[in-house]
Amino acid sequence: MGGLLKADLKKLSKSKCFIVCLVIAAALGAAMALLYNYIWEQSGKNIAMSYALMEYYGFSTDMLDEALSSIPKRNLWSYINIFFSDSSIWILAAICVCTYISTEYSAGTFKNTIARGCKRTNIYLSKVIVAVIEIMSVALVYVGAGSIAALFFVDINSDFSAGNMILMVVTYILLMIATVAVYMMLSVIFRKTGIAVAVSIAAPLILATLFNLVSMTNETLANLSRFLLMNTYVEVESMFQNGEGYIAIITALAYMFVSTVIGCLVFNRSEVK
């Protein structure tokens, strides 16, 4: 197993796609921080006025709260939370992980490794571990670049305790590992890089959109939509506010386990040419 990990890490370090994704993650993180700041500077007064008018006339501010939930508050943790929960990490991870795994087929490295007598399960788990390192690197660069840029115009204070913030970060890490497990499963099922990337990006977006539309008229589906992996990222903060953080953790572990088992079974039974 150690030899497999060493070989896979070496391949990852030479991956041009991985390096490009890191550069994009850094630039995108900084750009998003500046964009959020611009929105607050241009719309801050209008937002405050909208709240005041709605409260004055007795209207519920729930819709406005929901609309603003995708925009961070003026403190560092809120920015960090948004960076973890928006779709940027999801999309970048899909490109990185699926490209890395799919090219292992076209480059013949799967076949060469198997020929050396290693168990397929060990090969698969080695790829999972390296893919986790890959997505964590992308996430760290994206969140780090955005947070550093945000430091110039936001407060460091937060409404959350240090313990809750640590727990939420751990939850996001578990969700990212679960995301890797899903991408690995899709990559060994479809094999082709383009198809794997397309399905990894499109399928969650389509499912989330459909669930969100239907859930507007169905409370049961609204509750179930929280268990879609992509939606769980967005719900982490509210779950912890409501004392339901364990739901996000259990969801991540469930996706992790099921996707890994399915991925291993498919890979063990597939023919590597």
Salt bridges, closest charged atoms under 4 A:
ASP8 OD1 - LYS11 NZ 3.62
ASP8 OD1 - LYS127 NZ 2.71
GLU104 OE1 - LYS11 NZ 3.49
GLU104 OE1 - LYS127 NZ 2.44
GLU244 OE1 - ARG226 NH1 2.96
